[in-house]
Amino acid sequence: MDIKAGIIGVGSYVPKNVITNSDLEKIMDTSDEWIKTRTGISERRIVSELEATSDMASKAALNAISNSKINVNDIDMIIVATVTPDSPLPSTACIVQEKIGATNAIAFDLAAACSGFLYAMNIAKRFVESKMYNNILLIGAETLSSVVNYDDRSTAVLFGDGAGAAIISKVEEGGILSIINGADGTGKDYLKIPAGGSRIKAGEYSIKNKLHSIKMSGNDVFKFAVRKMSEESVKAIEKAKLSLEDIDFLIPHQANIRIIESSAKRLGLKKDKVYVNLTRYGNMSSASIPVAMDEAFREGKIKKGDKIVLVGFGGGLTWGSSVVQWSI
Ligand code: UT7
């Protein structure tokens, strides 16, 4: 008998330290007014010196597990979507596996930038529906403050740290009705961290030239995002054999309020049908969709049976979209 994969628990964690726009005004040539009008962001969270990606990821994961009907021993796969792992080796997923005590789970990381969570969700859906794995823990977690160059005002104001998690398992009602991922490597230079891998090794040259931090061609990413967010949402809706009128809520990647508003407008969705938390957190890359999903659920904005579009884009370039009928 066919089974359907869906979300059976969500959770999130953001660090305590709040960095406001006025804090940034004190260390770089920027203004609260510019940041708010150009991006929608008012503040972001930044890890303490003792925190790394796996710490936030584990807290979000335990939160999601306690909000679901399974226990940690039931988890048989952990995927951590991140571009800011604790270190290149071992995977952050293995560190999380140990921290939360999920001894029965295989564990690996996935790097698809801000689309990472939706890439991981696609993989999880296939494994659950093919009955190879039963309870998959997906985590999007980022310590972007570790790769931000505070001398580059065009990127430094945008990013924040955090983690969101979801458990994907068999569901009786609803579930992941459609999911689409894509990539276009011709845009690989639009958003990158050039050094620290095998091309430009970590050393004096890479440190002096700040090649371990984010470089972005903001305008190119912006144009790509505005087009892709609505196009890919429509494709996911069609793939689910639904129409725009069937959609109850939109949870978009939280990169820029102007990108979100233009996507919502193209989809004909009113403001109260679109979740926005970038005001408080900035862009948390792969963590942004799962954190938004957890908050929207806890705030009662999404409820059992609702049809929700999740959509994101990011470095690579990559993108993903999905229609989920909420099962919890
Ligand atoms: O998750 C995916 C990751 N990335 C994104 O989603 C980013 C997509 N892109 C964007 O969100 C926008 O392109 C940005 C927010 C990054 C930039 O906004 P923009 O409206 O495209 O601004 P711009 O880059 O065209 O810059 C306009 C002006 C420039 O000054 P001049 O040349 O006109 O004098 C910049 O130097 O704003 C200046 N500027 C700033 N001013 C104050 C750039 N950053 C800042 C800043 N504070 N932080």
Residues whose N, C-alpha, C, O or C-beta is under 5 A from the ligand:
A	BS01	UT7	D29 T30 S31 W34 R38 T39 C114 R153 S154 V157 G218 N219 V221 F222 A255 N256 F313 G314
